[in-house]
Amino acid sequence: MDFSTQNNGNVSVVTVEAERIDAAVAISFKDKMREQMTDFSGRMILDLQKVSFIDSSGLGAIVAAMKLMPSGGKLELAGLTPAVDKVFRMTRMDSIFSIHESAQTALAESA
């Protein structure tokens, strides 16, 4: 599981560089997210624009990452593809996460 990270002050954009977040990569995803959160505070925007598929294990990994956020931190989602967006809405996770159209939109909202 590869990520690319862009830091903008107290906002970090983490782009998932994979097409799938499923059972095969869920543990790796959580481990990588834990690394990203080391010494982190502020907003973290998880950019999922390249992810075209997510299953329950992937959803669980993202929820686990949210729970790993240090005190004062916030995990937000951006760039959900239609299939991934559908999973978040069907499971009502769209009421738990702040979801933005794109990472750029999310960054503009913080300015």
Phi, psi and omega in degrees: 000120180248143176235154164239144186233138176232124180258131177231082182068237180268015176243127179243129177256118179251114181262125177282121182262054180211155179273341184225142166237101184223189184303329183292334184237003185301316181293317177299319178301310180299317179298316179295320178295320178301318177299318181297332186270356179299125180057035181253141169212147182116208182262135172241124179256118178268108183272114184253023185299335181266354182270118181256351181214137174218137176249187184297327178293320177294318177298316178299323179294321179291319177297318178299320178298320178299319181290338178280348182303134177296160178305133181090352179266158179219130177260123178239158181246150180212154173069033180293128174288163182305318181293319179290319177302319180299318179298316181295322180286319180297327181267002181065016177288345176293343177272348180266320184258148166280124183242128182246153180300320180208166176297322179298319177297316180299317179295321180296326180291337181270350183281000000 
